[in-house]
Amino acid sequence: MNAKRPNLAVVRTGGKRRAALNYHAARRTLRRWAAKAAARARHRVSSDKEVDARSIRTLVLEWTQLTKEKTVGLIRHVAVFATLGLASAAALAQYPSKPITLIAPAAAGGDADLSGRNLAQHAQKFLNNQPILVVNRPGASTAIGSMAVRTATPDGYTLLIARVASHAIGPAVDPKVPYKWNEFTMLSLLEFNPYVCAVKGDSPIKSMRELVEQIRKSPDTLNFSTSGVGTIQNFGPQYLLTLAGLTKGHAVGIHYKGGGEVTTSLLGGQVQFACNNLPTLLAHIKSGALRALMVTTPQRLADLPDVPTSRELGWSDMERITGWSALMGPPGMAKAIVDRWTEVLGKLASDPDWLAGNARIGGIPAIRSPAETEKFVREQHELYERIATSLGIRE
């Protein structure tokens, strides 16, 4: 019995060889080459009135040699691509077979860091128990860490905790950001982060309205901490000031490296207030070290039932400002790896340990499909383009 032929072929496209999973295509390719060689031979015969039998034999030998050489080349390439294809398929089937690096594009203790560590701790049990190593790569308002993933090999072993700053605000306001929001493989949203404005626990300011009035009476004297111009910690206060009838410059932003430093600067008294995502604030608010003045969620938070919403205070448009995390990879990741993560994240969405971790950091679970994630990120990018235009914020 004849052995089953491999279902592989090599075809030519634009002068380059590529693999195609179709054995019969190889036979068609050979027949095309043979037909072209025969046509050239017939043309030479028909165009030469003095062709003799010896010339015809020479032409036949040339055609035979040409076909033989092309056939040998084809067989060699089929063998190479078959080997590569089998090796690639085996690697995908075993994914992950080594530790995964998860880049958080902000400093330790920030929102990306907290989200990434919660994911790393609880997802590995669904990924062959392979370790997921969180690496902090802060700088340039998250662009440095994001670019490290943008240029990584798309094998699924280098992934990104994307944030609203890295994929909505930064690309929308800063032409120097070296990537576009959609130049990544979208895997899933992870969680939403309620946005909170706060002061130090011993501050004489007791409410958000008091803070706004203080800023109105003493422009350019109160400072707030941010993690860069193109971040939600900077956009939020400036947007709030315009909604309150002030200018974005009535309070002065002091820039730090990440959301964690935004919070510690407030705790240390280097600034008078800050608006930040809840994960880095919640424990300090509960301990009394910080006092929350406002949240931007449509309803009051269960963790902060006494803190009014922006809608209650008359600034409902502040609900547009919210934090989020998403899992992304380099462009060009294989569908098999994307599908593997879709399966894992589907399990994670109902995993009690991951959900409890989200609750501890004040996150709202938001697992989505890759297509839903891409739609959401696009809408966020368009939102911040509009807000940046209205505020006149461009770097």
C-alpha positions in Angstrom: 0.0 0.0 0.0 1.3 3.4 -0.9 2.1 5.8 1.9 -0.1 8.8 2.2 1.4 11.8 0.4 2.1 14.9 2.4 -0.5 17.6 1.9 2.0 20.3 1.2 3.2 22.4 -1.7 5.4 25.3 -2.6 4.1 28.0 -4.9 5.7 31.2 -6.2 4.2 34.6 -5.3 6.0 37.8 -6.3 9.3 35.9 -6.8 9.2 34.4 -3.3 8.4 30.9 -2.2 5.7 30.2 0.4 4.2 27.1 2.0 0.7 26.0 1.0 -1.2 23.0 2.5 -2.2 21.3 -0.7 -0.3 18.4 -2.3 -2.3 18.7 -5.6 -1.2 22.3 -5.9 2.3 21.0 -6.2 1.3 18.8 -9.1 -0.4 21.7 -10.8 2.7 23.8 -10.3 4.9 21.1 -12.0 2.5 20.8 -14.9 2.5 24.6 -15.4 6.3 24.6 -15.5 6.4 21.8 -17.9 3.8 23.4 -20.2 5.7 26.7 -20.2 8.9 24.8 -21.1 7.2 22.9 -23.9 5.6 26.1 -25.2 9.0 27.7 -25.4 10.4 24.7 -27.3 7.5 24.8 -29.8 8.0 28.5 -30.3 11.7 28.0 -31.1 10.9 25.2 -33.5 8.1 27.1 -35.3 10.3 30.3 -35.6 13.3 28.5 -37.2 12.7 27.2 -40.7 16.0 25.3 -40.7 15.5 23.3 -37.5 16.8 19.7 -37.9 16.2 16.6 -35.9 19.4 17.2 -33.9 18.1 20.7 -32.8 14.8 19.2 -31.8 16.6 16.5 -29.7 18.6 19.4 -28.0 15.4 21.3 -27.2 13.9 18.1 -25.7 16.9 17.5 -23.5 16.9 21.2 -22.3 13.2 20.9 -21.4 13.8 17.6 -19.6 16.7 19.0 -17.6 14.8 22.1 -16.7 11.8 20.1 -15.5 14.1 17.8 -13.5 15.8 20.7 -11.8 12.5 22.4 -10.8 11.1 19.1 -9.6 14.1 18.4 -7.3 13.9 22.0 -6.0 10.2 21.6 -5.3 10.7 18.4 -3.4 13.4 20.0 -1.3 11.2 22.9 -0.4 8.2 20.7 0.3 10.3 18.7 2.8 11.6 21.9 4.5 8.1 23.4 4.8 6.7 20.1 6.0 9.2 20.0 8.8 8.7 23.6 9.8 4.9 23.2 9.6 4.9 20.1 11.9 7.3 21.9 14.3 5.1 25.0 14.4 1.9 23.0 14.9 3.6 21.0 17.8 4.7 24.3 19.4 1.2 25.8 19.2 -0.3 22.6 20.6 2.0 22.7 23.6 1.6 26.5 24.3 2.7 27.6 26.7 5.8 25.4 27.2 7.8 28.0 29.0 7.2 31.1 31.2 5.3 34.0 29.8 6.5 37.6 30.3 3.7 40.1 31.1 4.8 43.7 30.7 3.1 46.3 32.9 4.0 49.7 31.2 4.0 51.6 34.5 5.8 51.5 37.9 5.2 48.9 40.6 2.0 49.5 42.6 0.2 51.2 39.8 -3.0 50.0 38.1 -1.3 48.1 35.3 0.9 46.4 37.9 -2.0 45.4 40.2 -4.1 44.1 37.3 -1.1 42.2 35.8 -0.2 40.5 39.1 -3.8 39.5 39.7 -3.9 37.9 36.2 -0.5 36.3 36.5 -1.4 34.7 39.9 -4.6 33.1 38.8 -4.3 32.4 35.0 -1.3 30.1 35.2 -3.4 27.2 36.5 -5.2 27.2 33.1 -1.9 27.5 31.2 -0.1 24.2 32.0 1.0 25.8 35.3 3.6 27.8 33.5 4.8 30.9 35.4 3.6 34.3 34.2 6.3 36.9 35.1 5.2 40.5 35.5 7.9 43.0 34.4 7.5 46.7 35.0 8.6 48.9 32.1 7.5 52.4 33.0 8.2 55.6 31.1 6.9 58.0 28.5 3.4 57.7 29.8 3.4 53.9 29.2 4.8 54.1 25.7 8.1 52.4 26.5 6.6 49.2 27.9 3.9 49.2 25.2 6.5 49.5 22.4 8.5 46.6 23.9 5.5 44.4 23.3 4.7 46.0 19.9 8.2 44.9 18.6 8.3 41.5 20.4 8.2 38.2 18.6 4.5 37.3 18.2 4.8 33.8 19.8 2.6 34.5 22.8 5.4 34.6 25.3 5.5 38.5 25.6 2.2 40.1 26.4 1.1 43.6 27.6 -1.2 44.9 30.2 -2.6 47.8 28.2 -4.2 50.7 29.9 -6.4 53.7 28.9 -3.2 55.8 28.8 -1.3 53.4 26.6 -4.0 52.8 24.0 -6.6 55.5 24.2 -5.1 58.7 25.5 -1.5 58.5 24.5 -2.0 57.7 20.8 -4.9 60.3 20.7 -3.0 63.3 22.0 0.7 62.6 21.4 2.0 62.3 17.8 5.4 61.1 19.2 3.9 57.9 20.5 5.6 55.3 18.2 2.7 53.1 17.6 -1.0 53.2 16.8 -3.7 51.9 19.2 -4.6 49.0 16.8 -1.1 47.8 16.1 -1.5 45.0 18.7 -3.2 41.6 18.9 -6.3 42.2 21.1 -7.0 39.3 23.5 -9.5 40.7 26.1 -10.5 43.5 28.4 -9.7 42.5 32.0 -11.4 45.0 34.3 -12.8 48.5 34.6 -11.4 50.8 37.4 -13.7 53.3 39.0 -12.2 56.8 38.9 -11.9 58.7 42.2 -10.8 62.1 43.3 -9.3 62.4 46.7 -7.4 64.5 49.2 -5.2 63.6 52.1 -7.1 62.3 55.2 -6.2 65.4 57.3 -6.9 67.9 54.6 -9.3 70.8 55.6 -11.2 70.2 52.3 -14.2 68.0 53.0 -16.0 67.8 49.7 -15.5 68.1 45.9 -17.4 71.3 45.8 -15.1 72.8 48.4 -12.1 71.7 46.4 -13.4 73.3 43.2 -14.2 76.6 45.0 -10.7 76.6 46.6 -9.2 76.3 43.1 -11.5 79.0 41.8 -10.5 81.5 44.5 -6.8 80.7 44.3 -5.9 79.8 40.7 -2.4 78.2 40.0 -1.8 77.5 43.7 -3.2 73.9 44.2 -1.3 71.0 42.7 -2.5 67.6 41.6 -0.4 64.5 40.8 -0.5 62.7 37.4 1.5 60.0 35.7 2.1 62.1 32.6 0.3 64.5 30.2 -1.3 61.7 28.2 -2.8 59.9 31.2 -6.2 59.6 32.8 -4.8 61.2 36.0 -4.1 64.3 34.0 -7.1 64.3 31.8 -9.6 63.9 34.7 -8.8 67.0 36.7 -8.5 69.2 33.6 -11.8 67.9 32.2 -13.4 68.5 35.6 -12.1 72.0 35.8 -13.7 72.9 32.4 -17.0 71.3 33.4 -16.9 73.5 36.5 -16.5 76.6 34.4 -12.8 77.0 35.1 -9.8 76.6 32.8 -7.6 73.6 32.6 -4.7 75.7 34.0 -6.5 76.7 37.2 -4.7 73.8 39.0 -1.2 72.6 38.3 -0.4 69.0 37.3 2.8 67.5 38.8 3.9 64.5 36.7 5.2 61.2 38.1 6.1 57.8 36.6 2.9 55.8 37.4 -0.4 55.5 39.2 1.3 54.2 42.3 3.5 57.3 42.6 0.4 59.5 41.9 -1.1 58.1 45.1 2.1 58.1 47.2 2.7 61.8 46.3 -0.7 62.6 47.7 0.0 60.5 50.8 3.2 62.4 51.3 1.7 65.8 51.0 3.6 66.8 47.8 0.3 67.7 46.1 -3.1 68.8 47.4 -5.3 66.4 45.5 -5.4 63.7 43.0 -7.8 61.9 40.7 -6.8 58.3 40.1 -8.2 54.8 39.5 -9.6 53.1 42.5 -7.2 50.2 42.8 -4.3 52.3 44.0 -6.4 54.4 46.3 -8.9 52.0 47.9 -6.7 50.6 50.8 -5.6 54.1 51.8 -9.2 55.5 51.7 -10.4 52.6 53.9 -7.6 53.2 56.3 -8.4 56.9 56.6 -5.1 58.1 55.1 -7.0 59.5 52.2 -10.4 61.0 51.9 -12.5 60.3 48.7 -14.5 63.3 47.4 -16.1 61.9 44.3 -16.4 58.8 42.0 -17.3 58.9 38.3 -19.4 55.7 38.3 -23.1 56.0 37.5 -24.0 54.7 41.0 -22.2 55.0 44.3 -19.7 52.2 45.0 -20.4 49.5 47.5 -16.9 50.0 48.9 -17.5 53.8 49.2 -21.2 54.2 49.9 -20.8 57.7 51.4 -18.9 59.1 48.4 -21.1 61.0 45.9 -21.0 60.4 42.2 -20.1 63.1 39.7 -23.6 62.9 38.4 -25.0 63.8 41.8 -22.6 66.8 41.9 -23.8 68.1 38.5 -20.8 66.9 36.4 -22.3 63.8 34.7 -19.9 64.0 31.8 -17.2 62.9 34.2 -18.6 59.4 33.8 -16.8 59.2 30.5 -13.5 59.1 32.5 -12.8 55.6 33.7 -9.8 53.3 33.9 -9.5 49.9 32.4 -7.0 47.2 31.7 -6.7 44.9 28.7 -4.5 42.0 27.7 -2.8 42.4 24.3 0.1 40.9 22.4 2.4 41.8 19.5 0.8 42.1 16.0 0.6 38.9 14.1 0.0 36.4 16.9 -1.2 33.0 15.6 -5.0 32.3 15.8 -4.3 29.2 17.8 -2.6 31.2 20.6 -5.4 33.8 20.5 -8.0 31.0 20.8 -6.0 29.5 23.7 -6.2 32.8 25.6 -9.8 33.2 24.8 -10.4 29.8 26.4 -8.3 30.7 29.4 -9.9 34.1 30.0 -13.4 32.6 29.6 -12.5 30.3 32.6 -10.9 33.2 34.5 -14.1 35.2 34.2 -15.8 32.8 36.6 -12.8 31.9 38.7 -13.5 32.8 42.3 -9.8 33.6 43.1 -9.4 36.0 40.2 -12.7 37.7 41.0 -11.7 38.0 44.7 -8.4 39.6 43.6 -10.4 42.1 41.5 -12.6 43.0 44.4 -9.6 43.6 46.6 -8.2 46.2 44.2 -11.6 47.7 43.4 -11.8 46.4 39.9 -15.0 45.5 38.0 -14.5 42.3 35.9 -14.9 42.9 32.2 -13.7 39.9 30.2 -14.6 40.3 26.5 -13.9 38.6 23.2 -11.0 39.9 21.0 -13.5 41.6 18.6 -15.4 43.2 21.5 -12.1 44.4 23.0 -11.0 46.0 19.7 -14.3 47.8 19.4 -14.1 49.1 22.9 -10.5 50.3 22.6 -11.4 52.0 19.3 -14.3 53.9 20.9 -12.1 54.9 23.8 -9.4 56.3 21.4 -12.1 58.3 19.6 -13.5 59.6 22.9 -10.1 61.0 24.0 -9.4 62.5 20.6 -12.6 64.5 21.1 -11.8 65.4 24.7 -8.3 66.4 23.7 -9.6 68.7 21.0 -12.1 70.3 23.4 -9.4 70.9 26.0 -6.8 71.9 23.5 -4.5 69.2 24.8 -1.9 68.1 22.3 1.7 67.2 23.0 
